[in-house]
């Protein structure tokens, strides 16, 4: 009999691969799933009863509006409670990126895009017109920089406002 760090028992397991769900247990050692099936009789430091619950891989939110929430609630608590473990943010053209995330401790996985709106604001302000050739060149340079730096490692560009404050 194996000794697990954690056993999640009696859950309805959906593997995320399109297979039919089933009731069973999940054994975890060193933060890795090492066994799925009937683990009755095995020992664990912690046992989580998942009776009446679905156990599945985390969901990916590909159109999130959590861009500013990551600064207020770095663990994105409402999303985690829904099973979302990966967020793609700033896809609507504006967001907090480029951002220096070295001191930002996030709970879920967060993938930032380089927001078009931010590139425009940094290069040409809030003017409602086509960019000049020089402004377009600057936007392209900033985009390349954000991509090269693996955005969000890019440095903060533009002013980030906290909701409800100027």
N, C-alpha and C positions, 0 to 999 in steps of 0.2 A: 504494500500500500504506500502510495506517495504522500509526501508532506508538502502541502501547498502553502503559499503565503495567503492566498485568498481563494475561497470557493464561492462562486455565485450559484446557488442551487434552486432548482424547481422553476426556472424561468422558461418562457416560450422563446426559443432561440431562432432568430432570423439572421442568416449569415451574410446577407447583402449580395450574394452571388446569383440570386434568382431561384435557389433551391427552396423546397417546401419547408416551412418552419416546423419545429418540433420542441417538445419539452425535454429539458435536460439540465446539466450542470456544466460550469466552466471553471477550470482550474488555472490559477495564475501563479507564476513564480517570477520574481524580479521584474514586475510590471509587464510581463509577457504572457499571453494565453498559451498554455502548453498542452492542455487537454480539454476536449469537449465530449460530453457523453454522460454516462451514469457514474458519478463519483461518490456514491453513497459508501460510507465506511472509511473514506479517506479523511485525513486530518488537515486542518488549516489553522493558521494563526487567527484568521478572521473569516467568518461565514456570513454571507449576505443572502437572506431569503428573498428570492425574486418571485415568489408565488403570486400569480395574477398579474405579472409584469412581462413586458417584452424586452428581451436583451438582444441588442443589435450593434453593429458598428455605428460610429457617430455619423450624423448627417452633415452634408456640406450645403451651406446657404450661399448660392452663387449670385444672389441679388439682395444683398443685405443693406440695410440703412443704419448700420451700427457704427459708422465712421467716427462719430464724436463720442458714442457711448463707451468706446474702449478707454477713454481718458477718465470717465466718471466711474465706470465699473469694469476694470480690466479683465475680470473673469466672465464678463458678459452673462451674468447669472440668468436672465430670462431665456437666453438662447441655450445655455447648458441644460436648463430644466426641460427644454424641448428636445434634447438629444442632439443639438447642433454642436459639433466639435470643431468645425472649420468654417470660417467666414471669409468671403471675398468682398472687400469694401472699396469704395470710391469709384464704382463703375458708372455712376451717373454724371461724371465729368468734374466733380469737385469733392474734395475731402481733405483730411488732415495730412495727406502725403504730398510731397516727400516729408518724412518724419524721421527723427533720430530715435530709434527704438531701444538703444542700448540700456536705458534705465527704465523702460516700460515693461513691467512683468505682466504678461498676458496669460490667462487661463487656457482658452482654446487656441487653436491654430488660426492665425489671421494672415491673410494674403492681401497686400495692398496693390492697387493699380496706380500708375502715375496719372493723376487726374488731368484731363484736358483743360478744365476750367482753371486749375492752379497754374498750369503752364502758360495760359493766356494772361492771367493776372500778373504773374511775375514778369512777363515779357512786355505787356502793353497796358497794364492797369485794367480798368473796367470799361474801356471804350468799346462801343457797339459798332464795330467796323471791321473790315478785313485787315489782317496784319500787313505791315510793310514787309518788304523782303528781309530787312534786318531783324524785325520782330519774329518773323517765321524762322529765321536762322537760329535766334536765341531759343525759341520754343523747341526746335529740333535738338539743339545742344543740351538743353535741360532734360528732355526726354531721354536722350542717350545716356546722360549722366545718371538719371534715376534707374534706368535699366541696368547699366553697368554696376551700379552700387547695390543691385539686388533689392531695390526699393522694398522695404522701408528703411534701409540703411542710409538712404539719402538724407541730407540735412534739411531742416525745416525751411520751406520756402513760402513766403506769404504769411499773412497774419491769421492765426487760428483763433476763432472766437468761441468762447464757451457759451452754450445755449443760454439765452435769457440775459446775457450781459454784453455790453459793447466795449 
